[in-house]
Amino acid sequence: MSHADVDQPPYISHQVQAAKRFYLGTAVGSTSELHASCGGWERTAADYTIRRDTFPWLGIEFVAGGRGTLWFGRRSYPLSRGCLFSYGPGVAHRIESDSRALLSKYYINFGGQQAANLMSAAQMDPGSFRVVDNSEEIESALDLLIAEGGRSRPQAPQIASLQLHILLLKLGQGGANDPRSDRRAQQTLRKCLDYIDRHFLAVATAEQIAAACHVSPSHMTRLFGRFGYVSPYDYLVRKKMVHAAELFDSGYLLVREVAERFGMDSFQFSRVFKRVHGLSPSQFLRRHGR
């Protein structure tokens, strides 16, 4: 069977704007050999939410773009390009897309004891999450797998399974970040975030943040993107504008007075405030009865 909607299983999401899919329909547990069941690429809709207490197949998903959040039970992970995660029978999970930056992602569902062994060798047992540093290579392998799985020919299941085998081997080649490296990266990111949260009123540039946290500006920017955050400068600006809204709510300051507190003229401040809140300062004040 091809990627057409005919005979697709009920767990295929319809909360998408666009999709390329295939469905080969192999019965769960029908063989010990690796076999691809279904897969595809999808651009999610704003209301995209997947909640599952379990899943019949082993599954791998790769985020190609956008942002979202993944939960394994109570553990949550920010999703952005390069994120790779797995699930399977007995692994409760939830996936949500950020409505302001819709997820674009790939998924592959498969079975067989050989699949479980390959996933374990790649350190991708169900319930795993990591960020890969060879996104283009993984994305190309997935595109090829989906293309082969969607061809209307008798050999499609076998070829798709072979492509999946290659993909799982690639994941085991060390193309993903070492978990210890991930922990160090997360610690550095948290240090930068904490510094901004404490000093956003006194800081004006991303370079100042990087210097205070003893990292290069480019490395800091990559860390923010890797873990699903906006750029360090945008994060700083948002903190400033949220505080500006609090100032408007708590007193009778003029727009000019608040702008001066942030070292901006009224025009620049109003433009930035509207970019963050979607309202100009005067509109914000009117909406809040001021």
Backbone as CSV, one residue per row, in Angstrom:
resi,resn,N_x,N_y,N_z,CA_x,CA_y,CA_z,C_x,C_y,C_z
1,MET,0.834,-1.199,0.000,0.000,0.000,0.000,0.867,1.247,0.000
2,SER,0.347,2.306,-0.495,1.128,3.532,-0.651,0.794,4.514,0.448
3,HIS,1.199,5.764,0.224,0.965,6.822,1.185,-0.437,7.401,1.077
4,ALA,-1.279,6.853,0.264,-2.658,7.352,0.161,-3.381,7.143,1.476
5,ASP,-4.502,7.837,1.652,-5.247,7.755,2.894,-5.945,6.413,3.088
6,VAL,-6.095,5.627,2.017,-6.814,4.366,2.096,-6.120,3.425,3.072
7,ASP,-6.928,2.839,4.006,-6.460,1.810,4.928,-5.404,2.299,5.907
8,GLN,-5.266,3.587,6.098,-4.310,4.054,7.092,-4.849,3.765,8.484
9,PRO,-3.983,3.434,9.437,-4.428,3.051,10.785,-5.010,4.243,11.535
10,PRO,-5.819,3.986,12.581,-6.494,5.072,13.298,-5.559,5.991,14.067
11,TYR,-4.322,5.521,14.358,-3.420,6.377,15.133,-2.683,7.399,14.266
12,ILE,-2.932,7.438,12.961,-2.348,8.476,12.109,-3.073,9.791,12.372
13,SER,-2.322,10.832,12.696,-2.920,12.111,13.066,-3.468,12.842,11.838
14,HIS,-4.617,13.499,12.032,-5.184,14.368,11.005,-5.023,15.844,11.365
15,GLN,-4.301,16.122,12.468,-4.065,17.504,12.888,-2.814,18.045,12.180
16,VAL,-2.849,18.009,10.867,-1.679,18.403,10.081,-2.114,19.313,8.940
17,GLN,-1.187,20.140,8.493,-1.423,21.001,7.335,-0.998,20.328,6.038
18,ALA,0.029,19.495,6.126,0.541,18.797,4.939,1.234,17.525,5.409
19,ALA,1.270,16.514,4.545,1.889,15.245,4.936,2.268,14.436,3.704
20,LYS,3.319,13.627,3.861,3.705,12.586,2.903,3.821,11.308,3.713
21,ARG,3.055,10.277,3.364,2.989,9.096,4.209,2.998,7.814,3.388
22,PHE,3.412,6.731,4.046,3.223,5.408,3.470,2.721,4.477,4.568
23,TYR,2.028,3.436,4.170,1.512,2.448,5.112,1.611,1.071,4.470
24,LEU,2.397,0.215,5.095,2.635,-1.102,4.524,1.833,-2.192,5.219
25,GLY,1.316,-1.916,6.412,0.318,-2.771,7.035,0.774,-4.108,7.549
26,THR,2.078,-4.299,7.831,2.531,-5.574,8.388,1.949,-5.754,9.783
27,ALA,1.465,-6.940,10.088,0.854,-7.195,11.394,1.899,-7.108,12.498
28,VAL,1.485,-6.545,13.654,2.394,-6.435,14.793,2.834,-7.824,15.238
29,GLY,4.147,-7.986,15.418,4.676,-9.234,15.930,4.658,-10.383,14.932
30,SER,4.462,-10.076,13.660,4.329,-11.145,12.670,5.665,-11.784,12.303
31,THR,6.754,-11.156,12.632,8.065,-11.686,12.275,9.112,-11.157,13.230
32,SER,10.196,-11.880,13.372,11.288,-11.407,14.229,12.193,-10.438,13.473
33,GLU,12.087,-10.429,12.148,12.931,-9.558,11.346,12.418,-8.120,11.385
34,LEU,13.334,-7.206,11.174,12.979,-5.794,11.092,12.002,-5.568,9.948
35,HIS,10.892,-4.875,10.218,9.944,-4.568,9.152,9.287,-3.222,9.434
36,ALA,9.268,-2.369,8.432,8.628,-1.063,8.534,7.126,-1.225,8.352
37,SER,6.363,-0.564,9.214,4.910,-0.606,9.120,4.361,0.618,8.399
38,CYS,4.734,1.798,8.875,4.269,3.026,8.245,5.237,4.142,8.613
39,GLY,5.093,5.251,7.954,5.974,6.386,8.233,5.586,7.566,7.380
40,GLY,6.293,8.656,7.587,6.007,9.821,6.783,6.618,11.080,7.332
41,TRP,6.283,12.141,6.663,6.644,13.494,7.091,5.349,14.275,7.238
42,GLU,5.290,15.184,8.222,4.091,15.990,8.392,4.436,17.364,8.943
43,ARG,3.698,18.356,8.453,3.743,19.700,9.037,2.484,19.849,9.866
44,THR,2.651,20.053,11.150,1.522,20.005,12.060,0.634,21.247,11.944
45,ALA,-0.595,21.093,12.387,-1.513,22.224,12.529,-1.309,22.848,13.907
46,ALA,-1.918,24.020,14.112,-1.723,24.747,15.370,-2.262,23.970,16.563
47,ASP,-3.270,23.110,16.343,-3.869,22.372,17.454,-3.284,20.967,17.604
48,TYR,-2.145,20.709,17.000,-1.569,19.359,17.001,-1.230,18.912,18.419
49,THR,-1.863,17.855,18.866,-1.583,17.240,20.161,-1.771,15.736,20.022
50,ILE,-0.756,14.983,20.403,-0.826,13.529,20.405,-0.660,13.053,21.841
51,ARG,-1.615,12.265,22.329,-1.522,11.681,23.670,-1.710,10.175,23.552
52,ARG,-0.729,9.424,24.005,-0.831,7.970,23.947,-0.310,7.374,25.254
53,ASP,-1.043,6.423,25.798,-0.562,5.686,26.966,0.359,4.547,26.553
54,THR,0.192,4.097,25.324,1.041,3.039,24.778,0.970,3.140,23.263
55,PHE,1.691,2.260,22.574,1.697,2.277,21.116,2.072,0.879,20.638
56,PRO,1.415,0.351,19.609,1.657,-1.041,19.212,3.012,-1.281,18.573
57,TRP,3.600,-0.217,17.969,4.850,-0.353,17.242,5.999,0.279,18.004
58,LEU,7.196,-0.084,17.641,8.344,0.752,17.957,8.279,1.973,17.049
59,GLY,8.671,3.115,17.548,8.593,4.321,16.743,9.754,5.260,16.986
60,ILE,10.174,5.940,15.928,11.191,6.986,16.005,10.636,8.222,15.320
61,GLU,10.836,9.370,15.927,10.442,10.631,15.300,11.632,11.583,15.301
62,PHE,11.734,12.352,14.224,12.831,13.301,14.044,12.240,14.656,13.691
63,VAL,12.643,15.687,14.419,12.114,17.033,14.194,12.985,17.748,13.166
64,ALA,12.351,18.166,12.061,13.067,18.868,10.993,12.974,20.376,11.130
65,GLY,11.974,20.870,11.863,11.819,22.310,12.006,10.688,22.639,12.958
66,GLY,10.573,23.922,13.306,9.544,24.361,14.229,9.913,24.061,15.672
67,ARG,8.910,24.225,16.542,9.122,23.977,17.968,7.912,23.264,18.552
68,GLY,8.145,22.598,19.644,7.078,21.912,20.344,7.585,21.372,21.657
69,THR,6.801,20.498,22.257,7.177,19.888,23.534,6.825,18.413,23.505
70,LEU,7.721,17.604,24.053,7.525,16.166,24.191,7.476,15.828,25.673
71,TRP,6.530,14.972,26.050,6.491,14.450,27.411,6.606,12.939,27.368
72,PHE,7.510,12.405,28.183,7.526,10.986,28.512,7.103,10.907,29.979
73,GLY,5.832,10.571,30.210,5.328,10.647,31.573,5.365,12.098,32.038
74,ARG,6.084,12.358,33.127,6.204,13.713,33.669,7.438,14.445,33.159
75,ARG,8.308,13.747,32.449,9.506,14.393,31.899,9.139,15.135,30.620
76,SER,9.601,16.352,30.494,9.308,17.137,29.286,10.603,17.538,28.603
77,TYR,10.538,17.653,27.278,11.693,18.021,26.468,11.252,19.042,25.420
78,PRO,11.998,20.152,25.269,11.673,21.080,24.179,12.076,20.483,22.845
79,LEU,11.219,20.622,21.849,11.488,20.069,20.526,11.874,21.179,19.559
80,SER,12.921,20.942,18.795,13.351,21.833,17.722,14.151,20.983,16.745
81,ARG,14.637,21.601,15.684,15.355,20.838,14.661,16.510,20.039,15.265
82,GLY,16.596,18.769,14.856,17.660,17.901,15.328,17.266,16.993,16.474
83,CYS,16.075,17.213,17.059,15.632,16.366,18.163,15.146,15.020,17.624
84,LEU,15.539,13.970,18.305,15.200,12.601,17.908,14.676,11.888,19.145
85,PHE,13.546,11.203,19.021,13.023,10.487,20.186,12.333,9.204,19.741
86,SER,12.142,8.307,20.690,11.586,6.990,20.373,10.517,6.623,21.389
87,TYR,9.614,5.747,20.974,8.564,5.250,21.861,8.205,3.847,21.424
88,GLY,7.265,3.248,22.119,6.878,1.886,21.789,5.870,1.378,22.798
89,PRO,5.605,0.075,22.799,4.619,-0.489,23.722,4.941,-0.153,25.174
90,GLY,3.947,0.367,25.887,4.117,0.667,27.297,4.764,2.000,27.610
91,VAL,5.106,2.787,26.593,5.753,4.079,26.820,4.727,5.195,26.593
92,ALA,4.228,5.768,27.684,3.276,6.867,27.580,3.993,8.119,27.085
93,HIS,3.385,8.820,26.136,4.022,10.020,25.605,2.981,11.002,25.080
94,ARG,3.386,12.262,25.058,2.538,13.328,24.525,3.404,14.255,23.699
95,ILE,2.897,14.678,22.544,3.619,15.571,21.638,2.704,16.738,21.319
96,GLU,3.214,17.948,21.494,2.447,19.149,21.167,3.298,20.083,20.322
97,SER,2.662,20.750,19.386,3.340,21.723,18.534,3.139,23.126,19.094
98,ASP,4.166,23.950,18.955,4.052,25.368,19.293,3.249,26.042,18.180
99,SER,2.134,26.671,18.520,1.276,27.270,17.503,1.948,28.427,16.782
100,ARG,3.038,28.976,17.367,3.747,30.090,16.729,4.902,29.615,15.859
101,ALA,5.284,28.355,15.994,6.369,27.795,15.186,6.053,26.321,14.967
102,LEU,5.175,26.029,14.015,4.606,24.703,13.847,5.680,23.661,13.536
103,LEU,5.535,22.518,14.177,6.491,21.437,13.982,6.444,20.891,12.560
104,SER,7.612,20.582,12.040,7.770,19.781,10.828,8.588,18.571,11.248
105,LYS,8.042,17.364,11.069,8.738,16.211,11.626,8.479,14.940,10.816
106,TYR,9.377,13.995,11.004,9.292,12.676,10.394,8.942,11.652,11.470
107,TYR,8.266,10.586,11.064,8.016,9.478,11.982,8.134,8.173,11.209
108,ILE,8.633,7.155,11.873,8.723,5.810,11.315,8.264,4.840,12.383
109,ASN,7.318,3.968,12.064,6.843,2.933,12.976,7.216,1.573,12.410
110,PHE,7.689,0.697,13.271,8.242,-0.570,12.783,8.217,-1.603,13.903
111,GLY,8.566,-2.857,13.560,8.548,-3.937,14.534,9.602,-4.974,14.242
112,GLY,9.585,-6.048,15.047,10.556,-7.127,14.899,11.625,-7.078,15.974
113,GLN,12.064,-8.239,16.436,13.104,-8.291,17.461,14.405,-7.683,16.972
114,GLN,14.673,-7.817,15.690,15.875,-7.198,15.120,15.828,-5.685,15.286
115,ALA,14.634,-5.100,15.148,14.480,-3.659,15.328,14.822,-3.263,16.752
116,ALA,14.316,-4.025,17.720,14.598,-3.719,19.121,16.083,-3.799,19.406
117,ASN,16.765,-4.776,18.816,18.203,-4.913,19.024,18.966,-3.744,18.422
118,LEU,18.561,-3.325,17.223,19.230,-2.196,16.572,19.006,-0.901,17.345
119,MET,17.794,-0.714,17.870,17.520,0.483,18.659,18.352,0.495,19.936
120,SER,18.471,-0.632,20.563,19.281,-0.717,21.776,20.747,-0.419,21.479
121,ALA,21.253,-0.945,20.359,22.643,-0.685,19.972,22.871,0.790,19.672
122,ALA,21.835,1.465,19.180,21.937,2.887,18.871,21.615,3.769,20.072
123,GLN,21.398,3.127,21.247,21.018,3.842,22.468,19.742,4.649,22.257
124,MET,18.788,4.014,21.559,17.506,4.650,21.284,16.357,3.740,21.705
125,ASP,16.510,3.057,22.860,15.414,2.251,23.370,14.174,3.120,23.551
126,PRO,12.965,2.541,23.465,11.739,3.338,23.621,11.773,4.198,24.885
127,GLY,11.418,5.470,24.712,11.483,6.422,25.812,12.756,7.248,25.814
128,SER,13.547,7.159,24.730,14.803,7.904,24.631,14.598,9.229,23.916
129,PHE,15.436,10.188,24.259,15.433,11.501,23.615,16.872,11.962,23.486
130,ARG,17.223,12.533,22.337,18.536,13.144,22.182,18.515,14.122,21.013
131,VAL,19.570,14.883,20.898,19.717,15.859,19.821,20.878,15.416,18.949
132,VAL,20.643,15.234,17.652,21.685,14.762,16.748,22.430,15.952,16.153
133,ASP,23.671,15.715,15.761,24.453,16.772,15.119,24.660,16.505,13.633
134,ASN,23.942,15.506,13.098,23.997,15.222,11.657,22.589,15.240,11.070
135,SER,21.880,16.338,11.323,20.470,16.434,10.933,20.255,16.217,9.444
136,GLU,21.118,16.811,8.609,20.935,16.685,7.163,21.035,15.235,6.719
137,GLU,21.988,14.495,7.291,22.161,13.091,6.938,20.940,12.263,7.354
138,ILE,20.443,12.496,8.563,19.269,11.764,9.042,18.045,12.108,8.202
139,GLU,17.889,13.392,7.884,16.737,13.815,7.098,16.765,13.198,5.701
140,SER,17.935,13.137,5.087,18.047,12.526,3.758,17.690,11.049,3.801
141,ALA,18.153,10.348,4.846,17.839,8.926,4.981,16.337,8.714,5.159
142,LEU,15.692,9.586,5.907,14.248,9.473,6.106,13.473,9.775,4.823
143,ASP,13.920,10.785,4.085,13.263,11.096,2.809,13.322,9.895,1.866
144,LEU,14.467,9.242,1.813,14.619,8.089,0.933,13.738,6.932,1.402
145,LEU,13.676,6.709,2.713,12.852,5.638,3.252,11.377,5.868,2.906
146,ILE,10.907,7.102,3.077,9.501,7.425,2.795,9.199,7.267,1.309
147,ALA,10.140,7.700,0.470,9.936,7.558,-0.972,9.823,6.097,-1.370
148,GLU,10.695,5.250,-0.818,10.662,3.826,-1.158,9.408,3.163,-0.598
149,GLY,9.027,3.515,0.632,7.844,2.922,1.236,6.565,3.289,0.513
150,GLY,6.551,4.439,-0.165,5.355,4.897,-0.850,5.226,4.430,-2.283
151,ARG,6.202,3.683,-2.779,6.123,3.207,-4.166,5.152,2.032,-4.264
152,SER,4.325,2.050,-5.280,3.342,0.984,-5.481,3.979,-0.161,-6.254
153,ARG,4.752,-0.963,-5.539,5.380,-2.122,-6.169,5.589,-3.193,-5.108
154,PRO,5.654,-4.458,-5.501,5.733,-5.557,-4.521,6.959,-5.487,-3.614
155,GLN,8.045,-4.904,-4.119,9.284,-4.882,-3.345,9.325,-3.766,-2.301
156,ALA,8.295,-2.904,-2.279,8.335,-1.735,-1.399,8.571,-2.096,0.068
157,PRO,7.880,-3.095,0.646,8.121,-3.408,2.056,9.558,-3.823,2.341
158,GLN,10.133,-4.635,1.465,11.499,-5.109,1.688,12.497,-3.961,1.559
159,ILE,12.320,-3.120,0.540,13.252,-2.007,0.338,13.138,-1.002,1.480
160,ALA,11.915,-0.714,1.921,11.725,0.217,3.032,12.386,-0.318,4.303
161,SER,12.271,-1.623,4.540,12.892,-2.209,5.724,14.417,-2.139,5.646
162,LEU,14.965,-2.327,4.446,16.410,-2.197,4.280,16.855,-0.758,4.533
163,GLN,16.088,0.218,4.035,16.422,1.617,4.285,16.331,1.938,5.776
164,LEU,15.339,1.363,6.447,15.213,1.559,7.883,16.407,0.960,8.618
165,HIS,16.852,-0.195,8.179,18.036,-0.829,8.772,19.238,0.118,8.677
166,ILE,19.419,0.724,7.514,20.523,1.665,7.316,20.384,2.860,8.260
167,LEU,19.159,3.373,8.393,18.930,4.513,9.274,19.300,4.174,10.711
168,LEU,18.863,3.018,11.200,19.167,2.630,12.580,20.660,2.427,12.791
169,LEU,21.342,1.921,11.770,22.799,1.786,11.869,23.467,3.158,11.947
170,LYS,22.958,4.113,11.162,23.506,5.479,11.214,23.347,6.079,12.606
171,LEU,22.208,5.815,13.234,21.969,6.354,14.562,22.927,5.767,15.587
172,GLY,23.452,4.576,15.298,24.403,3.943,16.205,25.849,4.262,15.920
173,GLN,26.107,5.134,14.936,27.486,5.455,14.551,28.088,6.593,15.366
174,GLY,27.361,7.075,16.353,27.899,8.198,17.123,27.596,9.529,16.489
175,GLY,26.601,9.583,15.585,26.245,10.852,14.987,25.432,11.733,15.895
176,ALA,25.140,11.250,17.095,24.388,12.051,18.055,25.308,12.468,19.178
177,ASN,24.903,13.489,19.893,25.714,14.012,20.969,25.812,13.020,22.114
178,ASP,26.998,12.913,22.708,27.210,12.116,23.899,26.303,12.642,25.007
179,PRO,25.617,11.735,25.774,24.749,12.222,26.849,25.474,13.121,27.843
180,ARG,26.771,12.832,28.108,27.520,13.704,29.023,27.692,15.087,28.426
181,SER,27.892,15.138,27.107,27.990,16.428,26.438,26.659,17.171,26.516
182,ASP,25.552,16.430,26.394,24.237,17.047,26.521,24.062,17.672,27.892
183,ARG,24.501,16.959,28.932,24.350,17.498,30.275,25.160,18.776,30.453
184,ARG,26.374,18.781,29.917,27.205,19.990,30.013,26.551,21.141,29.248
185,ALA,26.011,20.812,28.066,25.358,21.845,27.274,24.147,22.415,27.999
186,GLN,23.363,21.544,28.628,22.190,21.998,29.362,22.582,22.858,30.561
187,GLN,23.681,22.500,31.217,24.155,23.296,32.357,24.583,24.692,31.891
188,THR,25.272,24.747,30.747,25.692,26.046,30.213,24.481,26.869,29.810
189,LEU,23.515,26.229,29.156,22.295,26.933,28.768,21.585,27.479,29.992
190,ARG,21.444,26.671,31.030,20.764,27.117,32.244,21.498,28.288,32.880
191,LYS,22.823,28.266,32.849,23.604,29.375,33.385,23.286,30.669,32.637
192,CYS,23.196,30.589,31.309,22.885,31.774,30.498,21.465,32.264,30.760
193,LEU,20.514,31.322,30.818,19.131,31.707,31.086,18.987,32.363,32.450
194,ASP,19.633,31.778,33.452,19.555,32.336,34.802,20.161,33.739,34.850
195,TYR,21.261,33.914,34.115,21.893,35.243,34.111,20.951,36.279,33.502
196,ILE,20.313,35.940,32.402,19.365,36.874,31.780,18.204,37.163,32.723
197,ASP,17.679,36.114,33.358,16.539,36.293,34.257,16.872,37.238,35.410
198,ARG,18.126,37.211,35.864,18.512,38.046,37.002,18.952,39.450,36.589
199,HIS,19.535,39.592,35.395,20.193,40.850,35.035,19.625,41.505,33.776
200,PHE,18.425,41.125,33.350,17.919,41.625,32.069,17.770,43.142,32.038
201,LEU,17.560,43.761,33.190,17.414,45.214,33.194,18.735,45.926,32.900
202,ALA,19.834,45.304,33.273,21.140,45.951,33.117,21.850,45.552,31.835
203,VAL,21.375,44.487,31.171,22.065,43.946,30.001,21.387,44.448,28.728
204,ALA,22.216,44.781,27.718,21.661,45.313,26.469,21.933,44.429,25.260
205,THR,22.939,43.571,25.312,23.332,42.807,24.133,23.602,41.351,24.491
206,ALA,23.533,40.495,23.475,23.861,39.087,23.661,25.341,38.912,23.983
207,GLU,26.179,39.799,23.449,27.620,39.712,23.720,27.911,39.910,25.206
208,GLN,27.166,40.781,25.862,27.353,40.981,27.298,26.974,39.729,28.088
209,ILE,25.905,39.083,27.649,25.481,37.849,28.316,26.552,36.771,28.160
210,ALA,27.028,36.605,26.939,28.043,35.584,26.665,29.306,35.828,27.477
211,ALA,29.755,37.070,27.553,30.967,37.399,28.311,30.783,37.079,29.784
212,ALA,29.624,37.415,30.329,29.379,37.157,31.747,29.307,35.663,32.053
213,CYS,28.886,34.865,31.072,28.744,33.418,31.266,29.945,32.643,30.743
214,HIS,30.955,33.365,30.245,32.217,32.765,29.787,32.021,31.770,28.640
215,VAL,31.183,32.157,27.681,31.020,31.391,26.449,31.083,32.366,25.283
216,SER,31.328,31.848,24.094,31.322,32.713,22.924,29.887,33.008,22.520
217,PRO,29.626,34.174,21.928,28.256,34.476,21.484,27.698,33.444,20.512
218,SER,28.532,32.943,19.595,28.037,31.972,18.607,27.676,30.649,19.267
219,HIS,28.497,30.211,20.232,28.197,28.959,20.937,26.915,29.103,21.745
220,MET,26.743,30.234,22.394,25.530,30.465,23.179,24.294,30.447,22.276
221,THR,24.381,31.071,21.111,23.250,31.090,20.178,22.906,29.677,19.719
222,ARG,23.925,28.851,19.439,23.668,27.468,19.030,22.990,26.678,20.148
223,LEU,23.408,26.915,21.392,22.797,26.213,22.517,21.311,26.551,22.636
224,PHE,20.983,27.824,22.507,19.586,28.227,22.606,18.759,27.558,21.508
225,GLY,19.257,27.556,20.292,18.537,26.930,19.192,18.427,25.432,19.350
226,ARG,19.491,24.804,19.837,19.525,23.350,19.984,18.454,22.845,20.942
227,PHE,18.174,23.619,21.988,17.194,23.185,22.976,15.855,23.891,22.839
228,GLY,15.600,24.472,21.655,14.271,24.949,21.341,13.934,26.350,21.808
229,TYR,14.936,27.133,22.185,14.681,28.509,22.616,14.870,29.486,21.457
230,VAL,14.268,30.656,21.621,14.565,31.743,20.698,16.012,32.165,20.923
231,SER,16.523,33.074,20.098,17.909,33.519,20.251,18.114,34.193,21.604
232,PRO,19.348,34.229,22.120,19.594,34.902,23.406,19.100,36.344,23.416
233,TYR,19.304,37.068,22.311,18.860,38.460,22.279,17.340,38.550,22.341
234,ASP,16.648,37.687,21.583,15.189,37.704,21.623,14.667,37.323,23.006
235,TYR,15.345,36.374,23.656,14.949,35.996,25.018,15.108,37.186,25.954
236,LEU,16.205,37.924,25.810,16.451,39.118,26.620,15.372,40.171,26.370
237,VAL,15.066,40.404,25.103,14.064,41.423,24.761,12.697,41.052,25.325
238,ARG,12.337,39.781,25.242,11.053,39.353,25.789,10.981,39.591,27.294
239,LYS,12.084,39.306,28.005,12.111,39.563,29.436,11.886,41.044,29.716
240,LYS,12.523,41.894,28.938,12.379,43.340,29.122,10.933,43.772,28.877
241,MET,10.326,43.270,27.815,8.982,43.723,27.462,7.922,43.153,28.402
242,VAL,8.152,41.963,28.933,7.241,41.443,29.956,7.306,42.331,31.195
243,HIS,8.519,42.747,31.554,8.663,43.652,32.699,8.017,45.009,32.398
244,ALA,8.131,45.463,31.163,7.498,46.730,30.793,5.985,46.640,30.981
245,ALA,5.380,45.525,30.572,3.942,45.339,30.762,3.592,45.348,32.241
246,GLU,4.459,44.762,33.072,4.220,44.778,34.523,4.278,46.202,35.072
247,LEU,5.188,47.004,34.539,5.267,48.403,34.969,3.991,49.166,34.607
248,PHE,3.484,48.933,33.403,2.233,49.579,33.010,1.082,49.158,33.928
249,ASP,1.075,47.873,34.321,-0.010,47.364,35.152,0.051,47.876,36.592
250,SER,1.262,48.147,37.058,1.431,48.439,38.477,1.440,49.926,38.820
251,GLY,1.495,50.803,37.840,1.567,52.221,38.153,1.027,53.074,37.028
252,TYR,1.308,54.361,37.119,0.801,55.318,36.144,1.944,55.975,35.375
253,LEU,2.882,55.137,34.943,4.010,55.637,34.166,3.582,55.894,32.731
254,LEU,4.149,56.925,32.148,3.927,57.199,30.742,4.775,56.267,29.894
255,VAL,4.372,56.107,28.637,5.151,55.266,27.719,6.578,55.797,27.629
256,ARG,6.718,57.100,27.565,8.059,57.694,27.477,8.903,57.345,28.692
257,GLU,8.298,57.337,29.868,9.043,57.052,31.093,9.506,55.595,31.147
258,VAL,8.636,54.685,30.713,9.030,53.269,30.685,10.112,53.043,29.642
259,ALA,9.955,53.680,28.487,10.969,53.539,27.429,12.333,53.993,27.921
260,GLU,12.371,55.100,28.661,13.654,55.619,29.163,14.315,54.635,30.117
261,ARG,13.515,53.897,30.881,14.082,52.905,31.797,14.834,51.806,31.058
262,PHE,14.458,51.593,29.793,15.121,50.566,28.987,16.111,51.163,27.993
263,GLY,16.403,52.441,28.141,17.370,53.090,27.258,16.903,53.210,25.826
264,MET,15.597,53.353,25.598,15.034,53.449,24.251,14.251,54.748,24.119
265,ASP,14.111,55.210,22.880,13.168,56.303,22.658,11.770,55.695,22.525
266,SER,10.740,56.530,22.564,9.361,56.040,22.587,9.005,55.239,21.338
267,PHE,9.516,55.680,20.169,9.202,54.987,18.926,9.809,53.592,18.914
268,GLN,11.093,53.487,19.266,11.762,52.181,19.288,11.101,51.250,20.301
269,PHE,10.815,51.795,21.495,10.182,50.989,22.538,8.818,50.471,22.077
270,SER,8.013,51.318,21.482,6.674,50.918,21.042,6.743,49.817,19.992
271,ARG,7.711,49.933,19.090,7.857,48.927,18.039,8.235,47.571,18.630
272,VAL,9.182,47.567,19.585,9.616,46.310,20.200,8.503,45.730,21.068
273,PHE,7.821,46.584,21.812,6.735,46.131,22.677,5.644,45.441,21.844
274,LYS,5.297,46.024,20.714,4.261,45.436,19.866,4.738,44.119,19.253
275,ARG,6.005,44.030,18.917,6.525,42.782,18.354,6.413,41.636,19.355
276,VAL,6.585,41.930,20.629,6.535,40.894,21.653,5.097,40.586,22.070
277,HIS,4.298,41.633,22.302,2.963,41.441,22.874,1.843,41.443,21.835
278,GLY,2.141,41.872,20.607,1.096,41.952,19.599,0.217,43.172,19.725
279,LEU,0.522,44.053,20.674,-0.210,45.291,20.900,0.785,46.418,21.112
280,SER,0.446,47.613,20.656,1.269,48.769,20.978,1.057,49.116,22.451
281,PRO,1.964,49.866,23.071,1.759,50.252,24.471,0.415,50.945,24.703
282,SER,0.017,51.838,23.805,-1.254,52.541,23.993,-2.432,51.574,23.909
283,GLN,-2.386,50.612,22.986,-3.439,49.597,22.900,-3.463,48.723,24.147
284,PHE,-2.275,48.370,24.633,-2.171,47.563,25.854,-2.810,48.312,27.027
285,LEU,-2.523,49.591,27.150,-3.066,50.391,28.255,-4.578,50.500,28.155
286,ARG,-5.080,50.711,26.951,-6.534,50.808,26.787,-7.216,49.491,27.125
287,ARG,-6.618,48.394,26.690,-7.215,47.075,26.968,-7.240,46.799,28.463
288,HIS,-6.279,47.364,29.207,-6.212,47.146,30.651,-6.874,48.290,31.414
289,GLY,-7.707,49.083,30.716,-8.499,50.085,31.403,-7.713,51.292,31.858
290,ARG,-6.612,51.593,31.178,-5.782,52.713,31.579,-5.868,53.814,30.541
